[in-house]
């Protein structure tokens, strides 16, 4: 991971601009990941719901 990306993440955590940061997925850029800032005052308000089952399309696994 480039240092510039790490610096951006460090600033986000330190500045506490938001409790969640939406970032593009590394493998599929049109999908997203969500980073949670445990140092943010609203961290305790986050509710994690049950995980959803994900089924891979078998066509993606064929070579």
N, C-alpha and C positions, 0 to 999 in steps of 0.2 A: 504494500500500500504506500503510495507516495506521501512524503512528509507533509505536503500541503493539505492533503485530505485529513491526516491526523491532526494537524494544527487547527483545521476548521472544526473538527469534532471536539477538540479540547476547548476551543473558544465557546462553542455551543453549550457545553456542560458548565463552564465557568460563568458565562453571562446569564444562564438560566432564562433564556428567551422563551423557551417552551418546554413542556414536560415530554413531548413526543416530537421526533423529527422524522419526516417521511423522506426516504432516499430511494433512488432507483436501484433495482436489483442488479447484482453483478453479472448474473448469468443471463437473465431475461430483462433487458432494460425497460421494457414497457410494464413490467411488474414492479412492485415496491416492497421495501422492508421498512419497518418502523423501529427507530431507536428510542429507548426510554431512558430519561435522565433521572437516576435515583436520587440526585442531589436537589432536584427541583421541589419547591414547597408543595406542589400539587401531586407529587408522586403517590401519596397515600390514597388519592381519589381514583386512581386507575383501577378499573375492574377488568380482570382477565376472564373471558368466557371459556367454556369448554372448547377444546380443539375440534375442528371439523375434519372428517375423513377426506383424504385426497386420493383419488384413483388416477394413476398414470394411464394415459392412452397407450395401449400395447404397441401401437404402430411406432411410437417413439423409441421403443426398446429394440426394435428389429435392426439388424445391420446388414 
